[in-house]
Amino acid sequence: MVDKDEGFGERSLKRVNVEQIEHAIAKALGELAGVEYTAKIIELNFEPQPGAWLRDTTDIRLEISKSSEKLS
């Protein structure tokens, strides 16, 4: 038997809104590349295959666009 406190089957990303995910991805890519990016979620699928909830598996399809401005 699994203890509910262990987070088994917990869907953590469902508590985060789309704008927060887009911002976090754009920020991380910008920091890595040294260029400002924007990220737009095209598709967010919380059940990409049967039983995806067991491992909290999510498919995210993104559109990433580079800004012309450099990060300081």
Secondary structure as UniProt FT lines:
FT   HELIX           4..6
FT   TURN            7..9
FT   HELIX           12..15
FT   HELIX           18..33
FT   STRAND          35..45
FT   TURN            50..51
FT   HELIX           52..55
FT   STRAND          59..70
//
